[in-house]
Amino acid sequence: MPAKEKNMTTPKKAALPEAAKILSRKTVFEAYHKLEVVKVQPRSLKAGDGWCHEMEREIFFGKSIAIMLLYIPETDEILLNQQFRLGAMLAGEKNPHMLECAAGAIDPGEKPEEAARREAFEETGCKVLDLEFVGNCYSSPGCMAEQFWMYIARIEKAKTGIYGHEHEGEEILTHLLPYKKVVEMIDNNEITNVNAALMLNWFARHRDRLRKKWGYA
């Protein structure tokens, strides 16, 4: 056992003045989103101050996204969205009408918390009473420049139905589900959207603390 411990390593965090050298970048498509071809030479993680081999990647630039897991502590229920996702279908998903958390792009000049409250109302009709910041992360950083800001949102009540903006191609069906049922769905691989799965697993570990915070211990 001690020998194994000696071989353990800790991931290195980039505290360097220059993590990589951008050698070239070219925009090949730009509309609501953007696609660039970027040639880069990253700094090596080996001992010393060297550089890795050059690499060229296509990078998709998405919007910064606010994601909210909507929770009603009074009834211990979670509100999830369901909508069609073309990418999931093209990747082979048999049911591309996926269960997700409420989410949406952060507008220019808008704070993530403001976007969270706005998007929750637009997609579900629910008013957010309180927000608990979970963290931020990157969806697929090897090929996408897209950042997620994640929150647990306490809501007072919810009326299920169809929401979303038709002019944006949105048709969102909301589902109000008992917490225990949602946990079962995660374990049965019925929730395959990575953002929702990540948020729900985080919430499962912090649920008791949040219920106490909101007066429902």
C-alpha positions, 0 to 999 in steps of 0.5 A, a space after each residue: 500500500 505505501 508503494 502505491 501511495 508514492 506513485 500517486 500524482 496530483 493533477 497539475 493546475 495551470 499557474 503559468 504565465 502562458 498555458 499555450 501558444 496560439 499559432 493561428 486561428 481561422 473562423 470557418 463559420 459564424 452565425 448564432 454560434 461560431 466555428 474556428 480552426 485553431 493551431 496551438 502548442 500547449 505547454 508540457 506538463 512534464 518537468 521543466 519548461 518545455 512545450 508539447 507538439 503542435 496540434 490543430 483543432 476545430 473549436 465550436 464557440 457556444 454561449 455561456 449558459 445558466 443552468 438551474 435545477 428547480 426544486 420545491 422544498 415544501 413538497 420535495 419535488 423537482 421540475 424537469 424540462 423535456 425537449 427535442 435535441 437534434 444532436 442526441 438523435 444524430 448521435 444515436 439516442 433512441 429517445 432524443 426528447 431529453 429530460 433536462 434542467 432549465 437552462 439558457 444563454 446568458 445575454 451580453 451584460 447580464 449576470 449569470 444569476 439574472 439569466 438563471 431567474 429569467 430563463 427559469 421563468 421563460 422555460 417553466 413559468 416559475 419564479 425563483 425564490 432563492 439560488 444556491 450556486 453549484 459551480 461552473 464547468 465546461 461541457 466538452 473542452 477538447 472541442 468546445 469553448 462553452 461555459 456552464 454556470 450551475 444553480 439549485 433554484 428554490 421555487 414556490 410552486 409549478 404548473 406543468 405544461 408546454 413552455 418556450 419561445 416558438 420563434 426559437 423553435 422551443 417546445 418544452 414540456 415540464 414534469 414535476 416529479 418526487 425527489 425519490 423518483 428522480 434519483 431512481 431515474 438517474 440510477 436507471 440511466 433514464 436521465 442522459 443529459 450530462 448537465 442534468 445528471 451532474 446537477 442531480 448528483 450534486 443535489 443528492 449530496 447537498 439536499 439535506 443541507 438545502 432543506 435545512 437552509 430553507 426551513 424544511 429539515 
